[in-house]
């Protein structure tokens, strides 16, 4: 028999399934964040949100909310400052008791950015909806077009030290992982950034390799085996992940943590910063 008191003691810190989320739609201590976005049409996500979303969800924009002016790095989607993240989370009404659930329509690639930002600011009660918007629709779960603004909170957030690796610190780490697809990693193509290839010494794990054929995350056991093989003898907490602009690398960080490994570090400037800086070395092929 379901025990409501016991259920409400559960904390989701990596992924959450659709059944668990639907059970808590009326829970005032839960906040649902819609992070749908289209890199080719920057208004598409918000327009889709206003058409239909998970009941009670608030919309957060990759460009306006999950990125900031180029203070912390010079990449394509710079991290907001710690002060900006604190202001955002206060505006959203997040307190230490708030269970945050994040979803998108892109296999968690944008949602993972907010997951990482909240953890960076020491809020652990945050999980990405496994399967995302597509799974929610496919299972014919409730949707709404009502926009609800949460009451602001006065909670103070502070950053965890060592989460973010700056460009001059990248090569100090023995283990480096590129989260882009293999063709971009090898330098066979580069549709966006100033140079093709990868940071010397980096191995490659495309973030979509965290997913099964249905668009859900692989089991924690399978992910653990794959990350252990990738990292070999390297310590996950001292491994640095990057991607094109510091967004999809967070997907790999989420998957590694869900696999039971210590959370790796993020080079937020990523390839968009590295490749734009004169004199930075570039490697190609399957190094």
The 8 nearest C-alpha neighbors of each residue, nearest first, counted from 0:
[[1, 2, 3, 5, 6, 4, 22, 7],
 [0, 2, 3, 6, 5, 4, 7, 22],
 [1, 3, 5, 4, 6, 0, 7, 8],
 [4, 2, 6, 5, 1, 7, 8, 0],
 [5, 3, 7, 6, 2, 8, 1, 9],
 [4, 6, 2, 8, 3, 7, 9, 1],
 [7, 5, 3, 8, 4, 9, 2, 1],
 [6, 8, 9, 4, 5, 3, 10, 2],
 [9, 7, 6, 5, 10, 4, 3, 11],
 [8, 10, 7, 6, 11, 5, 4, 98],
 [11, 9, 124, 12, 8, 98, 7, 125],
 [12, 10, 126, 124, 13, 125, 15, 9],
 [11, 13, 126, 125, 124, 123, 10, 14],
 [14, 12, 126, 257, 11, 127, 253, 125],
 [15, 13, 126, 127, 128, 129, 12, 11],
 [16, 14, 128, 129, 126, 127, 11, 19],
 [15, 17, 129, 19, 18, 128, 20, 14],
 [16, 18, 20, 19, 21, 135, 15, 128],
 [19, 17, 21, 20, 16, 22, 15, 23],
 [18, 20, 22, 17, 16, 21, 15, 23],
 [19, 21, 17, 23, 22, 18, 24, 16],
 [20, 22, 18, 24, 23, 19, 17, 140],
 [23, 21, 19, 20, 24, 18, 25, 26],
 [22, 24, 26, 20, 21, 25, 19, 29],
 [23, 25, 21, 26, 22, 20, 54, 55],
 [26, 24, 23, 27, 22, 29, 55, 21],
 [25, 27, 23, 28, 29, 24, 22, 30],
 [28, 26, 29, 25, 30, 24, 97, 23],
 [29, 27, 97, 26, 98, 96, 30, 99],
 [28, 30, 98, 97, 27, 26, 99, 31],
 [31, 29, 99, 98, 100, 32, 97, 28],
 [32, 30, 56, 100, 99, 101, 57, 55],
 [31, 33, 101, 57, 56, 58, 100, 34],
 [32, 34, 58, 102, 35, 57, 103, 101],
 [35, 33, 103, 59, 110, 102, 60, 58],
 [34, 36, 103, 44, 104, 33, 109, 37],
 [35, 37, 44, 34, 43, 38, 41, 61],
 [38, 36, 40, 39, 41, 43, 44, 35],
 [37, 39, 40, 41, 36, 43, 61, 42],
 [38, 40, 37, 41, 43, 36, 42, 44],
 [41, 39, 37, 43, 42, 38, 36, 44],
 [40, 42, 37, 43, 38, 39, 36, 44],
 [41, 43, 40, 45, 44, 46, 37, 36],
 [44, 42, 46, 40, 45, 41, 37, 47],
 [45, 43, 36, 35, 47, 46, 42, 48],
 [44, 46, 48, 47, 42, 43, 49, 58],
 [47, 45, 43, 49, 48, 44, 42, 50],
 [46, 48, 50, 44, 45, 49, 43, 51],
 [47, 49, 45, 51, 52, 50, 46, 44],
 [50, 48, 46, 47, 51, 144, 45, 52],
 [49, 51, 47, 48, 144, 46, 52, 143],
 [52, 50, 144, 48, 143, 49, 142, 47],
 [53, 51, 142, 48, 143, 54, 144, 56],
 [52, 54, 142, 56, 143, 55, 141, 51],
 [55, 53, 143, 142, 56, 52, 141, 24],
 [54, 56, 147, 53, 31, 57, 146, 24],
 [57, 55, 31, 32, 54, 53, 33, 58],
 [56, 58, 32, 33, 31, 55, 59, 147],
 [59, 57, 33, 32, 34, 60, 56, 45],
 [60, 58, 34, 64, 33, 61, 32, 57],
 [59, 61, 64, 63, 62, 34, 65, 58],
 [60, 62, 65, 64, 63, 66, 59, 36],
 [61, 63, 66, 60, 64, 65, 76, 67],
 [62, 64, 60, 61, 66, 65, 67, 59],
 [65, 63, 60, 66, 61, 59, 62, 67],
 [64, 66, 61, 62, 63, 60, 79, 113],
 [67, 65, 78, 79, 62, 77, 76, 64],
 [66, 68, 79, 77, 78, 69, 65, 63],
 [67, 69, 70, 77, 79, 66, 78, 71],
 [70, 68, 73, 77, 72, 71, 67, 74],
 [69, 71, 72, 68, 80, 73, 77, 67],
 [70, 72, 69, 78, 77, 80, 73, 79],
 [73, 71, 268, 69, 70, 77, 74, 267],
 [72, 74, 69, 272, 268, 77, 75, 71],
 [75, 73, 272, 268, 271, 77, 76, 244],
 [74, 76, 244, 271, 77, 73, 272, 268],
 [77, 75, 66, 244, 74, 78, 245, 62],
 [78, 76, 66, 74, 69, 67, 72, 75],
 [79, 77, 66, 67, 71, 80, 76, 267],
 [80, 78, 67, 66, 83, 84, 77, 81],
 [79, 81, 83, 82, 78, 84, 71, 67],
 [80, 82, 84, 83, 85, 79, 158, 157],
 [83, 81, 85, 80, 84, 86, 79, 87],
 [82, 84, 86, 80, 85, 81, 79, 87],
 [85, 83, 87, 81, 86, 82, 88, 79],
 [84, 86, 82, 88, 83, 87, 156, 81],
 [87, 85, 83, 89, 84, 88, 90, 82],
 [88, 86, 84, 90, 89, 85, 83, 91],
 [89, 87, 91, 85, 90, 86, 93, 84],
 [88, 90, 152, 92, 86, 91, 87, 151],
 [91, 89, 151, 87, 88, 92, 86, 152],
 [90, 92, 88, 89, 93, 149, 151, 87],
 [93, 91, 151, 152, 89, 150, 90, 149],
 [92, 94, 91, 88, 97, 89, 152, 95],
 [93, 95, 97, 96, 154, 92, 152, 89],
 [94, 96, 97, 122, 93, 154, 124, 98],
 [97, 95, 94, 98, 28, 124, 93, 29],
 [98, 96, 28, 94, 29, 95, 93, 99],
 [97, 99, 29, 124, 125, 30, 28, 96],
 [100, 98, 125, 30, 29, 31, 97, 124],
 [101, 99, 31, 126, 127, 125, 32, 30],
 [102, 100, 32, 127, 110, 31, 128, 33],
 [101, 103, 131, 128, 110, 33, 127, 34],
 [102, 104, 35, 34, 131, 105, 110, 107],
 [103, 105, 132, 35, 131, 106, 133, 107],
 [104, 106, 107, 103, 108, 109, 35, 131],
 [107, 105, 108, 104, 214, 131, 130, 103],
 [106, 108, 110, 105, 109, 111, 103, 102],
 [107, 109, 247, 106, 111, 110, 105, 250],
 [110, 108, 111, 112, 107, 34, 103, 246],
 [109, 111, 107, 102, 112, 101, 113, 108],
 [112, 110, 114, 250, 109, 249, 113, 108],
 [111, 113, 115, 110, 114, 109, 249, 246],
 [112, 114, 116, 115, 111, 110, 117, 65],
 [115, 113, 111, 112, 117, 116, 125, 110],
 [114, 116, 118, 112, 113, 117, 119, 111],
 [117, 115, 113, 119, 118, 114, 112, 120],
 [116, 118, 120, 122, 119, 114, 115, 113],
 [119, 117, 121, 122, 115, 120, 123, 116],
 [118, 120, 116, 117, 121, 159, 158, 115],
 [119, 121, 158, 117, 157, 118, 156, 122],
 [122, 120, 118, 119, 123, 159, 158, 117],
 [121, 123, 118, 117, 120, 124, 95, 125],
 [122, 124, 118, 125, 12, 121, 117, 11],
 [125, 123, 98, 12, 122, 11, 10, 99],
 [124, 126, 99, 12, 123, 100, 98, 114],
 [127, 125, 13, 14, 12, 100, 11, 15],
 [126, 128, 14, 101, 100, 102, 129, 15],
 [129, 127, 15, 131, 102, 14, 16, 101],
 [128, 130, 131, 16, 215, 15, 14, 127],
 [131, 129, 215, 134, 214, 128, 133, 106],
 [132, 130, 128, 102, 129, 133, 103, 134],
 [131, 133, 135, 104, 134, 103, 136, 102],
 [134, 132, 136, 135, 131, 137, 104, 130],
 [133, 135, 130, 137, 136, 132, 131, 138],
 [134, 136, 132, 133, 138, 137, 140, 131],
 [137, 135, 139, 133, 138, 134, 140, 132],
 [136, 138, 134, 139, 135, 133, 140, 132],
 [137, 139, 136, 135, 140, 134, 133, 17],
 [140, 138, 136, 137, 135, 141, 134, 142],
 [139, 141, 138, 135, 136, 142, 21, 137],
 [142, 140, 139, 53, 54, 143, 135, 21],
 [143, 141, 53, 52, 54, 51, 140, 144],
 [144, 142, 54, 51, 52, 145, 53, 141],
 [143, 145, 51, 50, 49, 52, 146, 142],
 [146, 144, 143, 147, 54, 55, 49, 51],
 [145, 147, 144, 148, 57, 55, 49, 56],
 [148, 146, 55, 145, 149, 57, 56, 54],
 [147, 149, 150, 146, 57, 91, 55, 151],
 [150, 148, 91, 92, 151, 147, 90, 57],
 [149, 151, 92, 152, 148, 91, 90, 89],
 [152, 150, 92, 90, 89, 91, 149, 153],
 [151, 153, 92, 89, 154, 93, 150, 90],
 [154, 152, 89, 155, 151, 92, 94, 93],
 [155, 153, 152, 94, 89, 156, 93, 95],
 [156, 154, 153, 157, 85, 89, 94, 152],
 [155, 157, 120, 85, 154, 121, 158, 122],
 [158, 156, 120, 121, 159, 155, 81, 85],
 [157, 159, 120, 119, 160, 121, 81, 156],
 [160, 158, 119, 120, 162, 121, 161, 157],
 [161, 159, 162, 158, 163, 119, 157, 120],
 [160, 162, 163, 159, 164, 264, 158, 265],
 [163, 161, 264, 160, 159, 265, 119, 164],
 [162, 164, 265, 161, 266, 264, 165, 267],
 [163, 165, 266, 265, 168, 169, 166, 162],
 [166, 164, 168, 167, 266, 163, 169, 72],
 [165, 167, 168, 169, 164, 268, 273, 266],
 [168, 166, 165, 169, 170, 171, 164, 273],
 [169, 167, 165, 171, 166, 170, 164, 172],
 [170, 168, 171, 166, 167, 172, 164, 165],
 [169, 171, 172, 168, 167, 173, 175, 166],
 [172, 170, 168, 169, 173, 167, 174, 175],
 [173, 171, 170, 174, 169, 238, 175, 237],
 [172, 174, 171, 175, 238, 170, 233, 237],
 [173, 175, 238, 172, 239, 233, 176, 201],
 [174, 176, 201, 239, 238, 240, 202, 173],
 [177, 175, 240, 202, 201, 203, 239, 178],
 [176, 178, 203, 241, 242, 179, 240, 202],
 [179, 177, 205, 242, 204, 206, 248, 241],
 [180, 178, 205, 242, 177, 184, 181, 183],
 [181, 179, 205, 182, 183, 184, 178, 204],
 [180, 182, 184, 183, 185, 179, 205, 203],
 [183, 181, 187, 185, 184, 180, 188, 186],
 [182, 184, 186, 188, 185, 181, 180, 189],
 [183, 185, 181, 196, 197, 186, 182, 179],
 [184, 186, 284, 283, 182, 196, 183, 187],
 [196, 187, 185, 195, 183, 283, 188, 184],
 [186, 188, 182, 185, 183, 189, 195, 196],
 [189, 187, 183, 186, 182, 195, 190, 185],
 [188, 190, 195, 183, 191, 192, 186, 194],
 [191, 189, 188, 192, 183, 195, 193, 194],
 [192, 190, 189, 193, 271, 243, 194, 195],
 [191, 193, 271, 194, 189, 190, 274, 195],
 [192, 194, 274, 275, 191, 195, 271, 189],
 [195, 193, 274, 192, 196, 189, 275, 281],
 [194, 196, 186, 189, 188, 183, 197, 193],
 [186, 197, 195, 283, 184, 185, 282, 281],
 [196, 198, 282, 184, 281, 199, 283, 185],
 [197, 199, 281, 201, 282, 200, 280, 196],
 [200, 198, 282, 201, 281, 197, 280, 286],
 [199, 201, 198, 202, 175, 286, 174, 282],
 [202, 200, 175, 176, 199, 198, 177, 203],
 [201, 203, 176, 177, 175, 200, 204, 286],
 [202, 204, 177, 176, 178, 205, 201, 184],
 [205, 203, 178, 206, 177, 176, 202, 208],
 [204, 206, 178, 180, 179, 207, 208, 203],
 [205, 207, 208, 178, 251, 209, 204, 250],
 [208, 206, 209, 205, 210, 106, 180, 204],
 [207, 209, 206, 210, 205, 204, 211, 217],
 [208, 210, 207, 216, 206, 217, 254, 222],
 [211, 209, 216, 217, 208, 215, 214, 207],
 [210, 212, 217, 213, 214, 215, 216, 209],
 [211, 213, 214, 210, 215, 217, 216, 208],
 [214, 212, 211, 215, 210, 130, 216, 134],
 [213, 215, 212, 211, 210, 130, 106, 216],
 [216, 214, 130, 210, 213, 129, 211, 217],
 [217, 215, 210, 209, 211, 218, 129, 214],
 [216, 218, 210, 211, 209, 222, 221, 215],
 [219, 217, 221, 220, 222, 216, 258, 223],
 [218, 220, 258, 222, 221, 223, 257, 217],
 [221, 219, 223, 218, 222, 224, 258, 217],
 [220, 222, 224, 218, 223, 219, 225, 217],
 [223, 221, 219, 225, 258, 224, 220, 226],
 [222, 224, 258, 220, 226, 221, 225, 227],
 [225, 223, 227, 221, 222, 226, 228, 220],
 [224, 226, 222, 228, 223, 227, 229, 221],
 [227, 225, 229, 223, 228, 224, 230, 222],
 [226, 228, 224, 230, 229, 225, 231, 223],
 [229, 227, 231, 225, 226, 230, 224, 223],
 [230, 228, 226, 227, 231, 225, 204, 202],
 [229, 231, 233, 227, 228, 226, 232, 235],
 [232, 230, 228, 229, 233, 227, 226, 234],
 [231, 233, 230, 234, 227, 228, 229, 235],
 [234, 232, 230, 231, 235, 174, 238, 237],
 [233, 235, 237, 236, 238, 232, 230, 261],
 [234, 236, 238, 263, 237, 261, 233, 262],
 [235, 237, 263, 261, 262, 234, 238, 264],
 [238, 236, 235, 234, 263, 239, 264, 172],
 [237, 239, 174, 235, 263, 236, 175, 264],
 [240, 238, 264, 175, 265, 263, 176, 266],
 [241, 239, 176, 265, 248, 175, 177, 266],
 [240, 242, 269, 248, 177, 266, 178, 245],
 [241, 243, 178, 248, 179, 269, 177, 245],
 [244, 242, 270, 271, 269, 245, 179, 241],
 [243, 245, 269, 75, 76, 271, 74, 246],
 [244, 246, 267, 269, 242, 248, 268, 241],
 [245, 247, 248, 112, 244, 249, 109, 108],
 [248, 246, 249, 250, 108, 242, 245, 206],
 [247, 249, 241, 242, 250, 251, 178, 246],
 [248, 250, 252, 247, 251, 111, 112, 246],
 [251, 249, 253, 247, 248, 111, 252, 108],
 [250, 252, 254, 248, 249, 253, 206, 255],
 [253, 251, 249, 255, 250, 254, 263, 256],
 [254, 252, 250, 256, 251, 255, 257, 249],
 [255, 253, 257, 251, 256, 252, 258, 250],
 [254, 256, 258, 252, 257, 253, 260, 251],
 [255, 257, 260, 253, 262, 259, 258, 254],
 [258, 256, 254, 259, 255, 13, 253, 219],
 [259, 257, 219, 223, 255, 256, 222, 260],
 [258, 260, 256, 257, 261, 255, 223, 219],
 [261, 259, 256, 255, 258, 262, 235, 257],
 [260, 262, 236, 235, 256, 263, 259, 255],
 [261, 263, 256, 236, 260, 252, 235, 255],
 [264, 262, 236, 235, 238, 239, 252, 237],
 [263, 265, 239, 162, 238, 163, 240, 236],
 [266, 264, 240, 163, 239, 267, 164, 241],
 [267, 265, 164, 241, 269, 268, 163, 240],
 [266, 268, 245, 269, 265, 163, 241, 244],
 [267, 269, 74, 272, 72, 266, 245, 244],
 [270, 268, 241, 244, 267, 242, 245, 243],
 [269, 271, 243, 273, 272, 274, 242, 244],
 [270, 272, 74, 243, 269, 244, 192, 274],
 [273, 271, 74, 268, 275, 73, 270, 274],
 [272, 274, 270, 275, 276, 271, 269, 279],
 [273, 275, 194, 276, 272, 270, 271, 193],
 [276, 274, 272, 273, 193, 271, 277, 192],
 [275, 277, 273, 274, 279, 278, 272, 271],
 [278, 276, 279, 275, 274, 273, 280, 272],
 [277, 279, 280, 276, 274, 281, 275, 273],
 [278, 280, 277, 276, 273, 281, 274, 275],
 [281, 279, 278, 199, 198, 282, 274, 197],
 [282, 280, 198, 197, 199, 196, 279, 283],
 [281, 283, 199, 197, 196, 198, 280, 284],
 [284, 282, 196, 185, 186, 197, 285, 281],
 [283, 285, 185, 286, 186, 282, 196, 184],
 [286, 284, 185, 283, 184, 202, 203, 181],
 [285, 284, 200, 283, 202, 282, 201, 199]]
